[in-house]
């Protein structure tokens, strides 16, 4: 489901001052899988699991947003929440 988050998260995925706006759980999942600078970590693993749960209707989208922010912090990715 492509439902927008109440508040998007802006992250510098491709380098300093190269900001990407993440607005949905689907976009967050794609970023975590394809664009993330690290391949493992507890917050990354949790974010992937929470996003999957949200897309299958088991959790709410705000949980995915918060897990995504925590994964960005863990990976040292600058973000504007």
N, C-alpha and C positions, 0 to 999 in steps of 0.2 A: 504494500500500500504506500502511495506517495503522498502522505499527509505532511504538510509543512509543520515544523516545530514552531512553538509560540514565539521563540526568539532564536534567530540563526546564530551560528558560531563561525567566526572568521578566524582562519588559521593560516600560518605561513608555511605551507607544505613544500613549496619548491625553492625556498630560500628566504633570506631576510627581505622584508618588504614586498614579497610576492604572495599576496593574500588571496585566499580562496574562501568563498562563503558557502558553508554547509547549512542547508535548510531542511533536509529530510533525513530520516533514518536510512533510507536507501543510499543517499549520497554519502552519508557517514560510513556505511558499510563498504562502499566502493573505495573510499579514501583509505580506510583501515587495511583493506586487502591489497590494493594496487599501489598506493602512494606513500605508505607509511615508511619512515626512515629506519624503523626497527622491526625485527621479525618476531620478537618474543618479549614478554613481560606480563606481570599479573594484571595490570590495568588494561593492556591491549587485549589479552585473552578475555577478560570480563566484558569489555566493550563489544567485542565480536559476538559473544554469547548473548548479551543483552539486546543487541541489534537484531539478532536472529529471533529472539523471543518476541520482540516488538513486531516484527514483520509477520510472525505467525499468530499474533493477537494475544500473547500470553502476558505482555507487559505494556505499559503506556510509553508514549514517545518521549516524555520528559526524562524517563529513566535512561533511554538511549542517549539523549543529549548530554546528560550528566556523566554517563560512562565515557562518552566520546571526549569530553573535556578532561576527565581524569587521565585518559590514555594520552592525550596531547601533552599534558603536564609531565607525565612519566617519560615521554619520548623527548622532552625538551623543545617541543614545538611551540613557538609563540602563538598566542591566541587572544582574541578579543571576544569575550562572551557577552 
